[in-house]
């Protein structure tokens, strides 16, 4: 398993490719599908908004099995989402937890009906949570 710093570096590089509109389209081949069918080793746990404009695998230019993604409207975290983070960290040894925020969130019900576009340059608001690794041993 890679280190948390290496995982963060890969996410940042992937997001730079996304912003530059240079996606690698990696990790979606039939051989990759067969590989991840046997098991997974995600490099990061992403807790992000369920807003359809911010899919973590795309904004970080990652492939199948690279990320363990938990999505919830407005990043309002309930115990079930915390449990999912703990599960992925303990079961798969995932070294990095990212809380992914974005601008113009659709959860802002006061702006219902208004069409908003995600600002790709502000999408990758990465937060390394060292306490999550300490909490699970």
MOTARA-V953868 format. One record per backbone hydrogen bond with DSSP energy under -0.5 kcal/mol. NH is the residue of the N-H (numbers start at 1). CO is the residue of the C=O. Records with the same first field share a line. If there is no record, write none. Layout:
# MOTARA-V953868
NH = CO + CO
This chain:
# MOTARA-V953868
7 = 3
8 = 4
9 = 5
10 = 6
11 = 7
12 = 8
13 = 9
14 = 10
15 = 11
16 = 12
17 = 13
18 = 14
19 = 15
20 = 16
21 = 18
22 = 17
28 = 25
33 = 29
34 = 30
35 = 31
36 = 32
37 = 33
38 = 34 + 35
41 = 65
43 = 66
44 = 66
45 = 96
46 = 44 + 68
47 = 45 + 98
48 = 46 + 70
49 = 100
50 = 72
54 = 51
56 = 54
58 = 55
59 = 55
60 = 56
61 = 58
62 = 57
64 = 27
66 = 63
68 = 44
69 = 67
70 = 46
72 = 48
75 = 72
76 = 73
77 = 75
81 = 78
82 = 78
83 = 79
84 = 80
85 = 81
86 = 82
87 = 83
88 = 84
89 = 85
90 = 86
91 = 87
92 = 88
93 = 89
94 = 88
98 = 45
100 = 47 + 98
101 = 99
108 = 105
109 = 107
111 = 108
112 = 109
114 = 111
120 = 118
122 = 119
123 = 120
125 = 101 + 123
126 = 124
129 = 97 + 127
130 = 128
132 = 129
133 = 129 + 130
134 = 130
135 = 131
136 = 132
137 = 134
